[in-house]
Amino acid sequence: MKSEHISVSEEGEGTLDKRPYVSQAVIKRLPRYFRYLRELIAEGTMRISSSELSSRMHVTASQIRQDLNCFGGFGQQGYGYNVHYLYAKICEILGVSAGFKAVIIGSGNLGRALARHTMFAKRGVDVIAMFDVNEALIGSYIGDIPVLSMDELENYCRSHPVDIAVFTMPKEAAAEIATRLVATPVTGIWNFTGKELDLREYGKVVESVHMGDSLMTLCYELSRMQESAEEIESEIQ
């Protein structure tokens, strides 16, 4: 459900409430809970305390309790969290069980790599088609995903239940393709192009991924470490 969720009483029974306002900081932490809970399930862990989860996630136990209390709270004092139950509720909040369908626009190296990745299936998103302008690729398959012509984009998105468009085309084409999608039922864009897109006035949500920003942050931290090491060495000398 997109507008409602199940909040959980101390006994673990669900009550249906309107979804409250939750800060973006909390929302961005929820996928981390999802990942760590998957690991716990794979390890056979049945329950876990906030302090134990804290040590794994490097987030304070207090922060974990505050985050989960935003949605009604899922634990019992003295017992901790039922891992399977908490995982199911996090999945529900994040829309993993909503059955979203996606298309990837751009069948280059990045598009093909994403199409082959297991993250979509693990998060409940079904990639049903790819699109490209390259005649050599049109009509081929990436795994079991067909590559279609860009000429078919709008009609396909109107005749199929497409919720998400993944942008992996060249940056210079992103704005035009976003404009083409405005008149379709597609409501979410996962944008890897580096082009800033704002489609809120059309009722579209854009989540942009800037991989270069993450690399630059890493480079900054490495430079800072090197500078600190050089300062310590000079002090010793």
N, C-alpha and C positions, 0 to 999 in steps of 0.2 A: 504494500500500500504506500502511496506517495504522500498522503496528507495526514495519515494517522499511524500510530504505532502501539505496540503492546508494552505498557509499563508493568513492572513486576513488583509484587508485594514481597514482604520479608519471607513469606512462606513459599515464594516462587510462583504464585498464581498470577496470571495476567489480567490486567484491567485495561480497557480501551480508552485512551486519552488522545486529545489533540496534540500534535507534535509541537513542543515549545520552541521558542527561539533559542538557537544554539550558536555560539560564536564560531567563526571560521577556524580559529585555532583548535577548537575541540574537534570539529569536523575533519580537519587535516590529520588529527591523531588517530581517528577511528580505523583507517586502513592498517595502521601499525598493530592495533589490537587484533584485527582480522588475521594478519600474518602470524603473529605470535600464538594466537589461539589455534590456528591450523597446525603449527609445530607441536603444540602440547597434545592435540588430539592424535597426531601421528605417533607421538611418544607413548600414548596410552594413558596420559594424565587425566584423571577424572575430576579433580577439583584443585583450586589454587587460591592462595590468599593474595590480597593486594600487595603485601610486602614481597612475596615470592615473584609475583608478576612484575613488580617494580625492579627487582634485581635483574630480570631478563631484559626489560625494555629501557632501563636507565631513565625512568620517569619516577618521581616520588610516589609513594603509596597514597599520599593525600591527593595528589593530582589525579591518580587513577580513580579514586572514589568520587572526586568532584566531577570528572568527565562522565562517568557512568550514571551518576545521580542526575545529570542533565536530562536523562531519558527515563528516569524513574528509579534507577538503582536495580542491580541484579544479584546482589549478594546477601548472605545471611551472617550476622555477627557470630563469630566463633566457628563458622563453617567455611567462610570464603565464598568462592564462585564455583558453580557447577560449570565446568569448561564447555561441555557440549551445549548446554542451555545458553550460556553467554555468547558462544560462537553463533548459535542460531539467531539470537537477538541482534547481534552486531550485523549479521548478514541481512536481516530484515531492515534494519535502519539504513544500511548502505545500498539497499536495492538489489542485492545479489540474487534474491528470489523473484525479482520483478520480470525476468525474462526479456531483458532489453536486447534488441537486434542492432547490429552495426554494419556499416560498409566502410571500406578503406578506399580513399581516393588518392591514387598514386601508387603504381605497382613497381616502383624502383626498389633499391636495396632496402631502405627502411620499411617501406610498405610490405615487402615480402617477408622481412624478418619479423615484423609484428604479426603478420598473418599466420606464421608458423609457431608463434609463441603460445605457451599454454595459459598465460595470464588471463586471457579473455574467458576461456571455459571455466577456470578456477573462480572467476568473479561473476559468473552467471551471464556473461555477455556472449551472444552468438554472432560471429562474423559471417554474413550470408553472401557477400559479394565484394568485389574490388572493381575499381574503374581506372581506365588509363586512356591516353591518346595514342599510344604506341601500337600501330597496327600489328606488329610482330607479337605483342602480348595478348591482344584482344582475342578471345576464344580459347585461351589456355586456362590452366587451373594452377593455383598455388595450394597444394594439398587437395582438399575437396572444395575449394572456394573458386568460383568462376571469375575470370577477368572480363569485364564488359566494357563497351565503348562509352566514353564520356557523353556521347550524344544521347545515350539512354538514361542518363542520371536522373533527371526530374521525373520522367515517367516511371522509372523503377521505384523511386522513393515514394511515389504516390500510390503505386499498386502493390507495394510490399510493406510490411510493418517495420519500417526503419526508424529507430530512435536516435542513433548516434552516427555521425560521420567523422571518420578519422582522417585528418588532413596530413598527408605525407608527400604532397605534390610540391613543386618548386614554389618558393616564397612569392614570386611575382604573380602567380596564378591564384593565390589564396583568396584575395578580396573578390575577384570575379566569381569564383566557385561558391563562396559564401553567399553572395547575392543571388545566385541561381537557386540555392537551397532555401532562401527566405520563403518562397511560395510553396514549399513542400512541408509535410508533417514532421520532418526531422527537427528535433528540439535540442539536441546536444552536439557540440563539436569538440573533439579532442584534437588540439591543434599543435602539430610538430613543426610548422613551417617557419616560425620566427616572426611571422607577420602578426601585428597586434590587431585583433578583431573584437568589435563590440557590437553585438546583435541583440542587446537586451530590449531595445524598442520593438523588436520583432518577436519577442518571446522565446529567444534562443539562448542557451547557456553555453559559454565558451570556456574551456579549460585548456590553457596553453602550457606546453612543456618546453622549457628552454634548457636543453641539455648542456649547452655551452656555459650557461650561468653556473651550473653545478660544477663543471670542470674549473671555471675561474675561481670559485670559492675554494676548491681543493688547492689550486695553485697558490692562492693567497695564504692559506694555512701552512703550506710547505715553505713558502718564502719567509713567513713569520718564524717558523721553527728554525730555519737556517740562520736568520738574523740573531735569534736568541742564542743559538749555539756559538756563533761567531763572537757575540758579546761576552759570553762566559769564557771562551778561549782566550780572548784578549785580556780579560781580568786576571786569569790565571798567570798569563805571561807577565 
